[in-house]
Amino acid sequence: MDASFWILLALVGAAVAVAFARDIALPLRGLAASARLVRSVWIELALGFVLAGLIEVLLPQPVLSRWLGPERVGHGILIGWAAGLVMPGGPYVLFPIAADLFRHGAAPAPLITLLTAKTLVSPIRTLTYEAPLLGWPLTLARFVPGVLLPPVMGLLGQWLFGLFKRWG
């Protein structure tokens, strides 16, 4: 068990304690709300984990290293950038895949680029929500920097990862 487990456990414990202090029924209502959330996202979450597992077995380690490894960070940033801009699905798909890629040797820069591109730019969201509701001038004013920023974030993130890794 890593630090994130203990942090999450402490946060849940604190939230349960506060809920009990406010009203003895709140923890059960919170559990019911959690069950509703799980019912609404379980299929996407399961599919995300299945896709991450399939990527693990379909992409041999040498290919992964060649595409996203630390030896060719610039190349990996371009691949992460492109993949993040076109990848469908939400966080339930994205984070299991990113975690699996990182665990199997992908460098931080391509993963940070992928995560940033996917979260900043979503063609479906842009076309179905942003442009119709906000208009094209505002949508494009947000979209263009969102498309250009991920490689910068990848490079900066790679540098910060190196610093944080030395501290930890």
VENZINOR-V223373 format. One record per backbone hydrogen bond with DSSP energy under -0.5 kcal/mol. CO is the residue of the C=O (numbers start at 1). NH is the residue of the N-H. E is the energy in kcal/mol with one decimal. If there is no record, write none. Layout:
co->CO nh->NH e->E
co->CO nh->NH e->E
//
This chain:
co->2 nh->5 e->-0.6
co->2 nh->6 e->-1.4
co->3 nh->7 e->-2.6
co->4 nh->8 e->-2.5
co->5 nh->9 e->-2.7
co->6 nh->10 e->-2.3
co->7 nh->11 e->-2.4
co->8 nh->12 e->-2.5
co->9 nh->13 e->-2.6
co->10 nh->14 e->-2.6
co->11 nh->15 e->-2.5
co->12 nh->16 e->-2.7
co->13 nh->17 e->-2.3
co->14 nh->18 e->-2.5
co->15 nh->19 e->-2.6
co->16 nh->20 e->-2.7
co->17 nh->21 e->-2.2
co->18 nh->22 e->-2.0
co->19 nh->23 e->-2.7
co->23 nh->26 e->-1.5
co->23 nh->27 e->-0.5
co->25 nh->29 e->-2.0
co->26 nh->30 e->-2.8
co->27 nh->31 e->-2.1
co->28 nh->32 e->-2.2
co->29 nh->33 e->-2.3
co->30 nh->34 e->-2.2
co->31 nh->35 e->-2.1
co->32 nh->36 e->-2.1
co->33 nh->37 e->-2.1
co->34 nh->38 e->-2.5
co->35 nh->39 e->-2.5
co->36 nh->40 e->-1.6
co->37 nh->41 e->-1.4
co->38 nh->42 e->-1.9
co->41 nh->45 e->-2.6
co->42 nh->46 e->-2.8
co->43 nh->47 e->-2.6
co->44 nh->48 e->-2.4
co->45 nh->49 e->-2.0
co->46 nh->50 e->-2.5
co->47 nh->51 e->-2.9
co->48 nh->52 e->-2.3
co->49 nh->53 e->-2.3
co->50 nh->54 e->-2.5
co->51 nh->55 e->-2.6
co->52 nh->56 e->-2.0
co->53 nh->57 e->-1.8
co->54 nh->58 e->-2.4
co->55 nh->59 e->-2.4
co->58 nh->60 e->-0.8
co->60 nh->63 e->-0.6
co->60 nh->64 e->-2.5
co->61 nh->65 e->-2.7
co->62 nh->66 e->-2.0
co->63 nh->67 e->-2.5
co->64 nh->68 e->-3.3
co->64 nh->69 e->-0.5
co->65 nh->69 e->-1.5
co->68 nh->107 e->-3.2
co->69 nh->72 e->-0.9
co->70 nh->73 e->-0.6
co->72 nh->76 e->-2.4
co->73 nh->77 e->-2.7
co->74 nh->78 e->-1.8
co->75 nh->79 e->-2.0
co->76 nh->80 e->-3.1
co->77 nh->81 e->-2.6
co->78 nh->82 e->-2.4
co->79 nh->83 e->-2.8
co->80 nh->84 e->-2.4
co->81 nh->85 e->-1.7
co->82 nh->86 e->-1.4
co->83 nh->87 e->-2.0
co->85 nh->123 e->-0.5
co->90 nh->93 e->-1.4
co->90 nh->94 e->-2.4
co->91 nh->95 e->-1.9
co->93 nh->97 e->-1.4
co->94 nh->98 e->-2.7
co->95 nh->99 e->-2.6
co->96 nh->100 e->-2.1
co->97 nh->101 e->-2.6
co->98 nh->102 e->-2.5
co->99 nh->103 e->-2.4
co->100 nh->104 e->-1.3
co->101 nh->106 e->-2.6
co->102 nh->105 e->-1.6
co->107 nh->111 e->-1.4
co->108 nh->112 e->-3.2
co->109 nh->113 e->-2.4
co->110 nh->114 e->-2.5
co->111 nh->115 e->-2.9
co->112 nh->116 e->-2.5
co->113 nh->117 e->-2.8
co->114 nh->118 e->-2.5
co->115 nh->119 e->-2.1
co->116 nh->120 e->-2.5
co->117 nh->121 e->-2.2
co->122 nh->126 e->-3.0
co->123 nh->127 e->-2.4
co->124 nh->128 e->-2.6
co->125 nh->129 e->-2.3
co->125 nh->130 e->-2.1
co->126 nh->131 e->-2.6
co->129 nh->133 e->-2.2
co->130 nh->134 e->-3.7
co->130 nh->135 e->-0.7
co->131 nh->135 e->-1.7
co->135 nh->139 e->-2.0
co->136 nh->140 e->-3.1
co->137 nh->141 e->-2.0
co->138 nh->142 e->-1.4
co->139 nh->143 e->-2.9
co->140 nh->144 e->-2.5
co->142 nh->146 e->-1.6
co->143 nh->147 e->-2.0
co->144 nh->148 e->-1.9
co->145 nh->149 e->-2.3
co->146 nh->150 e->-0.6
co->148 nh->152 e->-0.5
co->149 nh->152 e->-0.6
co->149 nh->153 e->-2.3
co->150 nh->154 e->-2.5
co->151 nh->155 e->-2.3
co->152 nh->156 e->-2.7
co->153 nh->157 e->-3.0
co->154 nh->158 e->-2.2
co->155 nh->159 e->-1.9
co->156 nh->160 e->-2.6
co->157 nh->161 e->-2.8
co->158 nh->162 e->-1.9
co->159 nh->163 e->-1.8
co->160 nh->164 e->-3.0
co->161 nh->165 e->-2.6
co->162 nh->166 e->-1.6
co->163 nh->167 e->-1.6
co->164 nh->168 e->-2.0
//
